[in-house]
C-alpha cells in the first residue's frame, strides 16, 4: 500500500510541493491604563485640559496570553484619552487598514496629545519589539491650516491614511511626519526597546500602538486538494485490501 499511496500524495500536492498559502497580517493593539498621577497641575489649550503625566502604562496581549508591557511618558489630554474601553472610535476603516494590515484596533483605547511650543513623548517596552505600528487620528488642524509635526527616533513608512474633505495626506521628511487633520497608520522598521518623538506645534491628536502578527492561511484550492487526497487514500486502501 505504501507504494500506491506515495504517488497519490505527491500528485495531489499533499507532500513535496508546499501547498500554496495566503498571508494574513493583523495588528494586536495596546490596552492602556490611566495615569497614576492623572492631570495634576492642569494646563489648558483650546478648551482641553492636559498634563505631562507619568505612570501611563499599557500592554499588548497576544493570542498565547504573553504580553509586552508599555510605559508612556508625555502629554495626556483629559477627556480625549480613553483607557480600558470597549467602545471603538477608530475610523473610518480604510484609514487604519490596508493590504498590509487587515484589522482595526480591537478596542477604543487611545492617548490624546496636546501642548504648547515643542513637546516630547516616549514609549518604553518591557522587551524589544518589531513590527510596531502607530495609529494616529487628527495630526494638525484644519482651523487656520495649522500643520503639526512628529519627529521620531526610528524610521517608518505610511501604511494607510484618510483623504478628502478637511483631511490632508501625511507629509514625510526623513523620520518626520506632518499633517493637517492627517489620520492613518504608520509602521516602524527594525527592532527596538523604546520609541521617542518630538512634537512641533502640538494640537489635539490621539494615537495608539500595536504590533504586526503574520499567519499563513491555506488557499481554498488547498482545502480542495486535501479533500481529494483523502478520498484517493480511501480508494487506494480499499483496493489494497480487496
C-alpha positions in Angstrom: 0.0 0.0 0.0 2.9 2.4 0.7 4.0 2.4 -3.0 0.4 3.1 -4.0 -0.2 6.0 -1.6 3.0 7.9 -2.1 2.4 8.8 -5.7 -1.1 9.9 -4.8 0.2 12.2 -2.1 2.7 13.7 -4.4 0.2 14.0 -7.3 -2.3 15.9 -5.1 0.3 18.2 -3.7 0.0 16.9 -0.1 3.7 16.3 0.3 6.7 17.5 -1.5 5.1 20.5 -3.2 4.4 23.0 -0.4 0.7 23.9 -0.6 0.0 27.4 -1.7 -0.8 29.8 1.1 -2.0 33.3 1.6 -0.5 35.6 4.2 -2.8 37.4 6.6 -1.3 40.2 8.7 -3.1 41.7 11.7 -2.2 44.2 14.3 -2.5 43.4 18.0 -3.1 46.7 19.8 -2.3 48.0 23.2 -4.7 48.2 26.1 -4.0 51.4 28.0 -4.2 52.1 31.8 -4.9 55.6 33.1 -2.0 57.6 34.6 -1.1 57.1 38.2 -0.7 60.8 38.6 -3.6 62.0 36.5 -3.7 65.6 35.4 -2.0 67.2 38.3 -1.2 70.8 37.5 -3.5 71.2 34.5 -2.6 73.2 31.5 -5.3 74.3 29.1 -5.5 74.9 25.4 -8.4 75.2 23.0 -10.8 74.2 25.9 -8.9 71.0 26.7 -7.0 70.2 29.9 -3.8 68.3 29.6 -0.8 67.4 31.7 2.7 65.8 31.3 1.6 62.7 33.1 3.9 59.9 34.2 2.7 56.4 35.2 0.7 55.9 32.0 1.1 52.2 31.1 -0.3 49.7 28.7 0.1 46.2 27.5 -0.1 44.3 24.2 -1.6 40.8 24.9 -1.0 38.1 22.3 -3.1 35.0 21.5 -0.9 32.8 23.6 -1.5 35.2 26.6 2.1 36.5 26.5 2.4 40.3 26.9 4.7 43.2 26.2 4.4 46.0 28.8 4.5 49.6 27.7 5.2 52.8 29.6 4.3 56.2 28.1 5.8 59.5 29.2 4.3 62.6 27.6 1.3 64.8 27.5 -2.1 63.3 28.2 -5.4 65.1 27.4 -8.3 64.8 29.7 -11.5 63.7 28.1 -9.8 62.7 24.8 -7.7 59.9 26.2 -9.5 56.6 26.6 -8.4 53.8 28.9 -9.7 50.2 29.1 -12.7 50.9 26.9 -14.5 48.6 24.6 -16.1 51.4 22.6 -14.1 51.6 19.4 -13.8 55.1 18.0 -11.1 54.3 15.4 -12.4 55.1 11.9 -13.0 55.3 9.0 -11.9 51.7 8.5 -9.9 52.4 5.3 -7.7 54.9 7.2 -6.4 52.2 9.5 -6.4 49.1 7.3 -4.5 48.3 4.1 -3.1 45.4 2.1 -0.6 45.0 4.9 -2.9 45.2 7.9 -6.4 43.8 7.8 -8.0 44.9 11.1 -8.9 47.9 13.0 -7.8 48.4 16.7 -9.6 45.8 18.8 -10.6 48.5 21.4 -11.1 52.2 21.7 -8.1 52.9 23.9 -6.1 55.9 22.8 -3.9 58.6 24.3 -4.6 62.2 23.4 -1.6 64.6 23.0 -1.8 68.4 23.2 0.7 71.1 24.3 2.4 74.4 23.7 5.5 75.0 21.7 7.7 71.9 21.5 6.9 68.7 23.4 8.5 65.3 23.7 7.0 61.8 24.1 8.4 58.4 24.8 7.2 54.8 24.8 9.3 52.2 26.6 8.7 48.4 26.1 9.4 45.6 28.5 11.1 43.7 25.8 12.3 44.6 22.3 9.5 45.0 19.7 9.5 44.6 16.0 6.6 45.3 13.5 5.4 48.2 15.6 2.5 50.2 14.1 1.0 53.5 15.3 -2.5 54.7 14.5 -2.8 58.5 14.6 -6.0 60.5 14.5 -6.1 64.2 13.5 -2.5 65.2 13.3 -2.6 69.0 12.9 -5.8 71.1 12.5 -7.7 72.4 9.5 -8.6 75.5 11.5 -6.1 78.1 10.3 -4.5 75.3 8.3 -2.0 74.6 11.1 0.4 71.7 10.4 1.8 69.6 13.2 5.0 67.6 13.0 6.1 64.5 14.9 9.8 63.6 14.5 10.7 60.1 15.6 14.0 58.5 16.5 13.1 55.4 14.4 12.4 55.2 10.6 8.8 54.5 9.5 6.6 54.2 6.4 3.0 55.2 5.9 0.7 52.2 5.5 -2.7 53.9 5.2 -4.4 57.2 5.6 -7.7 59.1 5.2 -8.1 61.6 2.4 -10.7 64.1 1.3 -12.6 67.0 3.0 -10.5 68.6 5.7 -8.2 65.6 6.0 -4.9 66.2 4.2 -2.4 63.4 3.4 0.6 62.9 5.7 3.9 64.5 4.6 7.1 62.5 5.3 10.6 64.0 5.5 13.1 61.5 6.8 11.8 60.5 10.3 9.4 63.4 10.5 5.6 63.1 10.0 3.5 66.2 9.4 -0.2 66.7 8.7 -3.2 68.9 8.7 -6.1 66.8 10.2 -4.0 63.8 8.9 -5.3 60.4 10.0 -3.9 57.0 9.4 -1.3 54.3 10.2 2.4 54.2 10.1 4.8 51.2 10.6 8.3 51.4 12.1 11.1 49.3 10.8 13.7 47.4 12.9 13.6 46.1 16.5 13.9 48.4 19.5 13.1 48.8 23.2 11.9 52.4 23.1 10.4 54.9 20.8 10.8 58.7 21.3 9.5 61.6 19.3 9.5 65.4 19.4 6.2 67.2 18.7 6.3 70.6 17.0 3.2 72.9 17.1 1.2 70.4 19.0 -2.6 70.4 18.5 -5.0 67.8 19.7 -4.2 64.4 18.2 -4.7 60.9 19.5 -2.7 57.7 19.0 -2.3 54.1 19.9 0.3 51.4 19.0 0.3 47.7 18.2 2.5 45.0 16.7 2.1 43.1 13.5 1.3 39.4 13.6 1.5 37.3 10.4 -0.2 34.0 9.9 -0.3 31.7 6.8 -3.8 30.9 5.6 -4.3 28.0 3.1 -6.0 29.0 -0.1 -9.4 27.5 -0.8 -7.9 25.3 -3.5 -5.6 23.8 -0.9 -8.5 22.6 1.1 -10.0 21.0 -2.0 -6.7 19.2 -2.6 -6.8 17.8 0.9 -10.3 16.5 0.4 -9.5 14.9 -2.9 -6.3 13.5 -1.5 -8.2 12.0 1.4 -10.7 10.4 -0.9 -7.9 9.0 -3.0 -6.3 7.4 0.1 -9.6 5.7 1.0 -9.9 4.3 -2.6 -6.3 3.1 -2.6 -6.7 1.4 0.8 -9.9 -0.4 -0.3 -8.2 -1.6 -3.5 -5.3 -2.9 -1.5 -7.5 -4.7 1.0 -9.5 -6.2 -1.8 
